Amino acid sequence: MTTEELIARFTTRSRFYSEPDFPSVVIPACARPPMTAVEAAAKAGDMNLLDRLVNTGADVEAWMHQYPDIPARASTSYLSVSTPLHRAVENEDYTTLPHLLVRGHWPDIFPLAPITRSFNAAMYTVTEEPPWPQGLALLAPRADFNFRTPIFECHILHLVVARLNLALLEKVISITRADIAILRPTALKHTLVHIACLSLDETWTNVHAATVYASIHEQRSTSDAHHAAQKNVVMFLLNASADVIAELKKQDVYDNTVLHYIAGNRCINEELLKELRRLSPIEWNTVQNAFGHGAKDLYEDGHSARKYYWDQRHMFFWQDPCGLWDGPVKTWIDWYTHPGKRFAA
């Protein structure tokens, strides 16, 4: 990553696997992603049509091998934002997926048209909703699980951990045979435990606290699992670590530790925080990030911000300052929901 790209992240909030300007809007269900005819045939599960297209000269060159860059005279497959394997994964198609593999389609291909947002087909099986580990198992004999995403260098396990689904994580580890104890961090120095402790998105980051706003710039954005699931995944990762204390001391590109990310959540996992402080109490008080804040600073500032902004400002309508609930509003609701009283009146 360039210095300019890192500086941009220090003043924004981003998904840990992408750049700050990644669109956050939900694409309508009626919108159709751009795709070639071969991809459309794979999406439709029409193998006869797919074979006819390829046999009559349809371009599939870019999907047969990984390429370092898009050629100057790029054909359509190089310009595609996905591959036929992605479309088969999208449909959880147990027939088309093996057919594409037999035809030589490679599951490790990262389409370079999306630049940083590129996942190969194997990664797509765990980032889709819902995830499809059975598809990952079908791809496994041809897949190389050492590959990482362009620019941000995310391994498939980084993407799985972000879902906070322990059963899925264990299944993917079994399929990929990856050793989580020696898995190196991403380009932003995020460990698996860092990612598990990120807030879901900006709405779950306590941005009203000045220290949190300055310190927290990464999000998971792949699952809204609750605290129990987060604790299960984090403790599983720590139990697999060769040195738990060293794992909790690790700092990312912002010099944030795991405790910084937990303390930056709007709804803090107090049970997990208590357990991690027990395992490594020194990081709570002494380790500061690049912005000069310790995890304790984020926690205390965040607590004050939650008390004022979220309880008093954002939730003021529950406090009924004008007495409307006990007055005319309650009377109207009571009248509207009890037809007998209306007729009696």
C-alpha positions in Angstrom: 0.0 0.0 0.0 1.2 3.5 -0.7 1.7 6.3 1.9 -1.3 8.2 0.4 -3.6 5.2 0.8 -2.6 4.7 4.4 -3.1 8.4 5.2 -6.6 8.2 3.7 -7.5 5.3 6.0 -6.4 7.3 9.1 -9.2 9.8 8.5 -12.0 7.5 7.4 -13.7 4.2 8.3 -13.3 1.2 5.9 -13.9 -2.5 5.6 -10.7 -4.3 6.6 -10.4 -5.9 3.2 -11.1 -2.8 1.0 -10.5 0.9 0.5 -12.4 3.7 2.1 -14.6 4.5 -0.8 -16.1 1.0 -1.1 -19.9 1.6 -1.7 -21.9 1.0 1.5 -25.4 1.0 -0.1 -27.3 -2.2 -0.7 -27.7 -3.1 -4.4 -31.4 -3.7 -5.2 -32.3 -7.3 -5.8 -33.5 -6.4 -9.3 -30.1 -5.1 -10.3 -28.1 -7.6 -12.3 -24.3 -7.7 -12.1 -22.4 -7.2 -15.3 -21.3 -10.6 -16.8 -20.3 -12.2 -20.0 -22.4 -14.8 -21.9 -20.3 -17.7 -20.4 -20.9 -16.4 -16.9 -24.6 -16.0 -17.6 -24.8 -19.6 -18.8 -23.0 -20.7 -15.6 -25.4 -18.6 -13.5 -28.3 -20.3 -15.3 -26.8 -23.7 -14.7 -27.1 -24.4 -18.5 -24.0 -26.5 -19.2 -25.0 -27.3 -22.8 -25.2 -23.6 -23.6 -21.9 -23.0 -21.7 -20.2 -25.7 -23.7 -21.6 -24.4 -27.0 -20.4 -20.9 -26.2 -16.9 -22.1 -25.4 -16.7 -24.5 -28.4 -17.6 -21.7 -30.8 -14.9 -19.3 -29.5 -16.3 -17.5 -26.4 -13.4 -15.9 -24.5 -12.4 -17.8 -21.3 -8.7 -17.1 -21.3 -8.5 -15.1 -18.1 -10.3 -17.8 -16.1 -7.7 -20.5 -16.8 -4.7 -19.0 -15.1 -3.8 -16.2 -12.7 -2.4 -13.1 -14.5 -0.3 -10.4 -12.9 -2.1 -7.5 -14.6 -4.8 -6.8 -17.2 -3.3 -6.9 -20.7 -3.1 -3.7 -22.7 -5.4 -5.4 -25.3 -7.7 -7.1 -22.9 -10.4 -9.5 -24.0 -13.8 -9.7 -22.3 -12.8 -12.3 -19.7 -10.0 -10.1 -18.4 -12.4 -7.2 -18.0 -15.0 -9.2 -16.1 -15.5 -8.5 -12.4 -16.1 -12.2 -11.7 -15.7 -15.7 -13.2 -18.1 -18.5 -14.1 -17.1 -20.2 -10.9 -18.3 -17.2 -8.9 -21.7 -17.5 -10.6 -21.9 -21.2 -9.8 -21.0 -20.6 -6.2 -23.7 -17.9 -6.1 -26.3 -20.5 -7.0 -24.8 -23.2 -4.8 -24.8 -25.3 -8.0 -23.5 -28.8 -7.3 -23.6 -29.7 -11.0 -22.1 -26.6 -12.8 -19.3 -26.1 -10.3 -17.6 -29.5 -11.0 -18.3 -29.1 -14.7 -16.4 -25.9 -14.8 -13.5 -27.4 -12.9 -13.3 -30.3 -15.4 -13.2 -27.7 -18.2 -10.1 -26.2 -16.6 -11.6 -23.2 -14.8 -9.2 -22.3 -11.9 -10.7 -21.5 -8.4 -7.7 -19.3 -7.5 -8.4 -16.6 -10.1 -8.7 -13.1 -8.7 -10.5 -10.9 -11.3 -8.4 -7.7 -11.4 -11.1 -5.5 -12.8 -12.5 -4.8 -9.3 -8.9 -4.0 -8.2 -8.9 -4.2 -4.3 -12.3 -5.8 -4.0 -11.4 -9.0 -5.6 -12.2 -12.4 -4.1 -11.4 -15.7 -5.8 -14.1 -18.3 -6.1 -12.9 -20.2 -3.0 -13.2 -17.0 -0.9 -16.6 -16.3 -2.5 -18.0 -19.4 -0.9 -17.5 -17.9 2.6 -18.4 -14.3 1.8 -21.7 -15.1 0.2 -24.9 -15.0 2.3 -25.4 -17.7 3.4 -21.8 -19.2 3.2 -21.5 -22.4 1.2 -18.7 -24.5 2.8 -19.8 -27.5 0.7 -18.8 -25.5 -2.4 -15.4 -24.8 -0.8 -14.9 -28.5 -0.3 -15.7 -29.1 -4.0 -13.1 -26.5 -5.0 -10.5 -27.7 -2.5 -8.7 -30.3 -4.7 -7.9 -27.6 -7.3 -7.5 -24.6 -5.0 -4.3 -23.2 -3.5 -5.3 -21.8 -0.1 -2.0 -19.8 0.3 -3.4 -17.1 -2.0 -4.3 -13.7 -0.6 -6.4 -10.9 -1.9 -4.6 -8.1 -3.9 -3.3 -5.1 -2.0 -4.8 -5.9 1.4 -3.5 -9.5 1.5 -6.4 -11.1 3.2 -6.4 -14.9 3.6 -9.6 -16.8 3.4 -9.5 -17.3 7.1 -9.5 -13.6 7.7 -12.8 -13.4 5.8 -14.2 -16.4 7.7 -13.3 -15.0 11.1 -15.2 -11.8 10.3 -18.4 -13.8 10.2 -18.0 -14.8 13.9 -19.3 -18.3 13.1 -17.2 -20.8 15.0 -18.8 -23.8 13.3 -18.0 -22.4 9.8 -14.5 -21.4 10.9 -13.7 -25.0 12.1 -15.1 -26.4 8.9 -13.0 -24.1 6.7 -9.9 -24.9 8.7 -10.6 -28.6 8.2 -11.0 -28.1 4.4 -8.1 -25.8 3.9 -5.8 -27.4 6.5 -4.6 -24.0 7.4 -2.6 -23.5 10.6 -4.1 -20.4 12.3 -1.2 -20.3 14.8 1.3 -19.2 12.1 -1.0 -17.3 9.8 0.6 -13.9 9.1 -1.5 -10.7 9.4 -3.0 -8.8 6.6 -1.2 -5.8 4.9 -2.8 -3.6 7.6 -1.3 -5.9 10.3 -4.7 -7.2 11.3 -4.5 -10.6 13.0 -7.4 -13.0 13.1 -8.1 -11.8 16.7 -8.1 -8.2 15.6 -10.7 -8.9 12.9 -12.9 -10.9 15.3 -13.0 -7.9 17.6 -13.8 -5.2 15.0 -17.3 -3.6 15.1 -19.7 -4.6 12.5 -19.9 -1.2 10.8 -20.0 2.5 11.5 -23.3 2.3 13.3 -21.7 -0.1 15.8 -18.6 2.0 16.4 -18.9 4.5 19.2 -18.1 7.5 17.0 -19.5 10.0 19.5 -16.5 9.4 21.7 -13.6 11.5 20.5 -10.9 9.0 21.3 -12.9 6.2 19.5 -13.5 8.4 16.5 -9.8 9.2 16.2 -8.7 5.6 16.8 -11.0 3.1 15.1 -10.9 3.0 11.3 -11.7 -0.6 10.4 -14.9 -2.6 10.3 -15.9 -6.3 9.7 -19.1 -5.6 7.7 -19.8 -9.3 7.1 -21.8 -10.5 10.0 -24.0 -9.1 12.8 -23.4 -12.0 15.2 -23.8 -11.3 18.9 -21.4 -11.2 21.9 -21.5 -14.9 22.7 -20.4 -15.8 19.1 -17.7 -13.2 19.2 -16.3 -14.6 22.5 -16.4 -18.2 21.2 -14.4 -17.3 18.1 -11.9 -15.1 20.0 -11.2 -17.7 22.7 -10.9 -20.4 20.0 -8.3 -18.4 18.2 -6.4 -17.6 21.4 -6.5 -21.3 22.5 -4.8 -22.2 19.2 -2.1 -19.5 19.7 1.4 -20.5 20.8 1.6 -17.4 23.0 -1.7 -15.7 24.1 0.1 -12.8 25.7 2.1 -12.1 22.6 -1.1 -12.4 20.5 -2.9 -9.8 22.6 0.1 -7.4 22.5 0.2 -7.3 18.6 -0.6 -3.9 17.1 -1.9 -3.2 13.7 -1.0 -0.3 11.4 -2.8 2.1 13.7 -1.0 0.6 16.7 -4.3 -0.6 18.0 -4.5 -3.8 20.0 -7.4 -6.2 20.3 -8.5 -4.4 23.4 -8.7 -1.1 21.5 -11.2 -2.6 19.1 -13.4 -4.1 21.8 -13.4 -0.8 23.7 -14.4 1.1 20.5 -17.6 -0.8 20.1 -20.9 1.1 20.8 -22.2 -2.1 22.6 -19.1 -3.5 24.3 -18.7 -7.2 24.9 -18.0 -6.7 28.6 -17.6 -10.4 29.3 -15.0 -10.9 26.6 -13.2 -7.7 27.6 -13.0 -8.9 31.2 -11.6 -12.2 30.1 -8.9 -10.6 27.9 -7.9 -8.2 30.6 -7.4 -11.1 32.9 -5.1 -12.7 30.4 -3.1 -9.6 29.6 -3.8 -6.7 32.0 -0.9 -4.5 31.1 -2.2 -3.6 27.6 -5.3 -2.1 29.2 -3.3 0.7 30.8 0.0 1.2 29.0 -0.1 0.4 25.3 -1.1 3.5 23.3 -2.1 3.6 19.6 -0.8 6.0 17.0 -3.3 8.6 18.2 -2.0 8.5 21.8 -4.9 6.6 23.3 -4.9 3.4 25.3 -7.8 0.9 25.3 -8.8 2.2 28.8 -9.1 5.7 27.3 -11.4 4.5 24.6 -13.5 2.5 27.1 -14.0 5.4 29.6 -14.6 8.0 26.9 -16.9 5.7 25.1 -18.9 5.0 28.3 -19.4 8.8 28.9 -20.4 9.2 25.2 -22.9 6.4 25.4 -24.4 7.8 28.5 -24.9 11.2 27.0 -25.4 10.8 23.2 -27.0 7.4 22.9 -29.1 7.5 26.1 -30.1 11.1 26.2 -29.9 12.4 22.6 -30.5 9.5 20.2 -33.1 7.8 22.5 -34.8 10.9 23.8 -38.1 9.8 22.3 -38.3 7.0 24.9 -37.9 9.5 27.7 -41.2 11.3 26.8 -40.0 14.8 27.8 -43.3 16.3 26.9 -45.5 13.8 28.7 -47.2 12.8 25.4 -47.2 9.1 26.2 -49.2 9.5 29.4 -51.4 12.1 27.8 -53.0 12.4 24.3 -50.9 9.7 22.5 -51.8 7.0 25.0 -55.4 8.0 25.0 -55.5 7.9 21.2 -53.8 4.5 21.0 -56.1 3.1 23.6 -59.2 4.4 21.7 -57.9 3.1 18.4 -57.1 -0.4 19.6 -60.3 -0.9 21.5 -63.2 -0.5 19.1 -65.7 -1.1 22.0 -64.7 2.2 23.6 -65.2 4.0 20.3 -68.8 2.8 20.0 -69.4 3.4 23.7 -68.2 7.0 23.2 
